[in-house]
Amino acid sequence: MLERLTVGPIGENAYILLDGSACVLVDPGDEAKRILSFLDSRDLVPTLILATHGHLDHTAAIPELLGLWQARGVEVPLAAHALDADYFGAKGEETNRQLFHAIRALGYFRAYWRPIPSPDLLLSEGDPIPGSPYRVIHTPGHTRGSLCLYDADAAILVSGDTLFRDGVGRTDGPDSDPSGLESSLARLFALPPETRVFPGHGDETTIGRESRVD
């Protein structure tokens, strides 16, 4: 089961992946108190916060959320792909600054940057996500460490900024790779066409809809 909260000024999708009484929080990009209120209303505490990639619009609420849980005596680990680790920890500020400078959005960086801790768990291709039935599909292109989360039994893909409804991730960042994104999309388009896709921005779609050639 999956819940979506659209947050922030550019409509970023944060997801709560539910598996019984456990949940994983994916891409909390803004509105930390609203996310926490939603989780509290369901008596949920995530077993993990996971970033599909390191860009600030997908991670900006993490510091506040971690602080709010720490005030309750709760430690929630953070996970990201190993190749996006520089967006976090000691290198996070400069890495994000370079990105937002490259895409001419330094105002967003200045408004939203807060220090984000290094991931507790570094992910790679095929890794299972603790507390969920999902596994990692490494989909470089938008960033080197972009990843998707795939539940084969439920036919659900959480695609981050790799694949959208009627679009794909931008490749004008310092660590983007257009040919890498093409290869990643080819992998995703090989999934069953009925697979539901939940992107980092915008509405739900399916693999079949996005892979068709008109």
KARAWO-V707310 format. One record per residue. SS is DSSP state (h for helix, s for strand, l for the rest). Layout:
BEGIN
ss
SS
SS
END
This chain:
BEGIN
ss
l
s
s
s
s
s
s
l
l
l
l
s
s
s
s
s
s
s
s
l
l
s
s
s
s
s
l
l
l
l
l
h
h
h
h
h
h
h
h
h
h
l
l
l
l
l
l
s
s
s
l
l
l
l
l
h
h
h
l
l
l
h
h
h
h
h
h
h
h
h
h
l
l
l
l
l
l
s
s
s
s
h
h
h
h
h
h
l
h
h
h
h
h
h
h
h
h
h
h
h
h
h
l
l
l
h
h
h
h
h
h
h
l
l
l
l
l
l
l
l
s
s
s
l
l
l
l
s
l
l
l
l
l
l
s
s
s
s
l
l
l
l
l
l
l
l
s
s
s
s
s
l
l
l
l
s
s
s
s
s
l
l
s
s
l
l
s
s
l
l
l
l
l
l
l
l
l
h
h
h
h
h
h
h
h
h
h
h
h
l
l
l
l
l
l
s
s
s
s
l
s
l
l
l
s
s
h
h
h
h
h
l
l
l
END
